[in-house]
Amino acid sequence: MKSLIKILAIAVILVSVSCKKDTAPNYQFMPNMYESVGYETYGEAAFPNGIEAQVPAEGSIPRGFVPFDIENSTAGYDLAKATLKSPLAPAIPLTADISEEERNANEYRVDYEKAGPLYTIYCAICHGVKGDGKGKLVQREKILGIPSYADAGRAINEGSIYHTIYYGKNAMGSYANQLNEEERWQVVAYVLKLKADLEK
């Protein structure tokens, strides 16, 4: 009797193993979860009115985006240089005798501890850590002709620096996507600090 049970158990195992097929899928209880219906992008199934695409409302601005109304041209550069001023309040020296509340009263204040790393990440590779135009790419002769911030012919100011960061200039590309508005102004303040240090 025991041998008959063993033979039946072996037969059941052999039948179940021999009926298994790896090339065919198993039975699907809810096939729509495994094989979704493919919709054509902007097709009639998704958009019954035949709308091509959902465009934003007229005059809307993406969240976190601040429009810059000065155009990307030489005239726009000159206009930014003449009129654009930083909205950041001046930095408070660490040696100033004021309370912590007064020091943090204006959240939009020049903060060199924040601006320094931003400059190092995005600018120092070409412009140099000191702003002397001797970054790593210049030293390795990958990019040539980057002048120092202190060069008299440049005559840069906060408006021209911001315009250049926003749109780029010559071989330098735009950093508008990498830096938000407040970070751009922090970098502008840091560049002006480096310029003042070089001119001493």
C-alpha positions in Angstrom: 0.0 0.0 0.0 2.8 2.4 0.9 4.5 1.7 -2.4 1.3 2.4 -4.3 1.0 5.8 -2.6 4.6 6.6 -3.5 4.0 5.6 -7.1 0.8 7.8 -7.3 2.7 10.7 -5.7 5.5 10.4 -8.3 3.0 10.1 -11.1 1.2 13.3 -9.9 4.5 15.2 -9.8 5.5 13.9 -13.2 2.2 14.9 -14.7 2.2 18.4 -13.2 5.8 19.0 -14.3 5.3 17.7 -17.8 2.2 19.8 -18.3 4.0 23.1 -17.3 5.0 25.1 -20.4 7.4 28.0 -19.9 6.8 29.4 -23.3 3.1 30.0 -22.7 1.8 32.4 -20.1 -0.1 31.2 -17.1 -3.8 31.8 -16.8 -4.5 35.5 -16.2 -7.3 36.3 -13.8 -7.4 40.0 -14.7 -5.8 40.4 -18.1 -6.4 44.2 -18.3 -3.9 44.6 -15.5 -1.2 42.8 -17.5 -2.0 44.1 -21.0 -3.1 47.7 -20.8 -5.0 49.3 -23.7 -2.6 51.5 -25.8 -3.9 55.0 -26.4 -2.6 57.1 -29.2 -1.0 60.3 -27.8 -3.6 63.1 -28.0 -5.9 60.6 -29.9 -9.7 60.4 -29.9 -9.9 57.9 -27.1 -8.1 60.2 -24.6 -9.5 63.5 -26.1 -12.9 62.9 -27.6 -13.1 66.5 -28.8 -10.1 66.0 -31.0 -7.9 68.5 -29.0 -4.4 68.4 -30.3 -2.7 69.2 -27.0 -3.6 70.9 -23.7 -1.9 74.2 -23.8 -1.5 76.4 -20.7 -3.9 79.3 -20.2 -3.0 82.6 -21.9 -0.6 84.6 -19.7 0.1 81.8 -17.2 3.5 81.3 -15.7 4.9 77.9 -14.5 5.2 77.5 -10.8 8.5 78.9 -9.5 9.3 80.7 -12.7 9.9 84.4 -12.6 9.8 86.1 -16.1 12.8 88.2 -17.2 11.5 91.0 -19.4 14.9 92.1 -20.8 15.6 90.6 -24.2 18.6 88.5 -25.2 20.4 91.0 -27.4 23.2 93.6 -27.3 20.6 96.3 -26.6 19.1 94.1 -23.8 22.5 93.6 -22.3 23.1 97.4 -22.4 19.7 98.0 -20.9 20.3 95.5 -18.1 23.7 97.0 -17.4 22.2 100.5 -17.1 19.0 99.7 -15.2 19.0 96.3 -13.5 19.6 96.3 -9.7 19.8 93.5 -7.3 16.8 92.9 -5.0 19.0 91.4 -2.3 19.8 93.5 0.7 23.5 94.0 1.4 25.4 91.3 3.4 25.9 92.0 7.1 29.5 91.4 8.2 29.9 88.6 10.7 31.7 91.1 13.0 28.7 93.4 13.1 27.3 93.8 16.6 23.6 92.9 16.0 21.2 90.3 17.3 20.5 87.0 15.5 16.9 88.2 14.8 18.2 91.4 13.1 20.7 89.3 11.1 17.9 87.1 9.8 15.3 89.8 9.4 15.6 90.0 5.6 15.5 86.5 4.0 16.6 88.1 0.6 20.0 89.2 1.8 23.4 88.6 0.2 24.8 85.5 1.8 28.4 84.7 0.8 28.3 81.3 2.5 25.5 80.4 0.1 26.9 82.2 -2.9 30.5 80.9 -2.7 29.6 77.2 -3.3 27.2 78.2 -6.1 30.0 80.1 -7.8 32.4 77.2 -7.2 30.0 74.7 -8.8 28.9 76.7 -11.8 31.5 79.4 -12.5 35.0 78.6 -11.1 35.7 75.9 -13.6 36.2 78.6 -16.3 36.5 81.9 -14.4 38.7 80.7 -11.6 38.2 80.5 -7.9 39.4 84.1 -7.5 37.7 85.4 -10.7 41.0 85.9 -12.4 40.0 84.0 -15.5 42.3 81.1 -14.7 39.9 78.2 -14.1 40.7 74.5 -14.6 39.5 74.5 -18.2 41.6 77.6 -19.0 44.7 76.0 -17.4 44.1 72.9 -19.5 43.6 75.1 -22.6 40.1 73.7 -23.2 38.7 77.2 -23.2 40.8 80.3 -24.0 40.3 84.1 -23.6 38.4 84.4 -20.4 39.4 87.7 -18.9 39.7 88.6 -15.2 36.7 90.3 -13.5 39.1 93.2 -12.8 39.9 94.0 -16.4 39.1 97.6 -17.1 37.6 96.9 -20.5 34.9 94.7 -19.0 33.3 97.3 -16.7 30.8 94.7 -15.4 28.1 95.6 -12.9 25.3 93.7 -11.3 22.9 94.2 -14.2 25.3 93.0 -16.9 26.4 90.0 -14.7 22.7 88.9 -14.2 21.9 89.2 -17.9 25.0 87.1 -18.8 24.1 84.4 -16.2 20.5 84.4 -17.5 21.2 84.3 -21.3 24.9 83.5 -21.6 27.4 85.4 -23.7 29.9 84.4 -26.3 31.1 80.8 -25.4 29.3 80.9 -22.0 25.9 79.2 -22.0 22.8 80.2 -20.0 22.5 79.2 -16.4 18.9 80.2 -16.1 17.8 76.5 -15.7 20.5 75.6 -13.1 20.0 78.6 -10.8 16.8 80.1 -9.6 16.4 83.9 -9.4 17.6 84.3 -5.9 20.6 82.1 -6.5 21.5 84.1 -9.6 21.5 87.3 -7.6 23.7 85.5 -4.9 26.2 84.6 -7.6 26.1 88.2 -8.9 27.0 89.5 -5.5 29.8 87.0 -5.2 31.2 88.0 -8.6 31.2 91.6 -7.5 33.0 90.7 -4.3 35.7 88.9 -6.3 36.0 91.9 -8.6 36.5 94.2 -5.6 39.1 91.8 -4.1 41.0 91.7 -7.4 41.0 95.5 -7.8 42.6 96.1 -4.3 
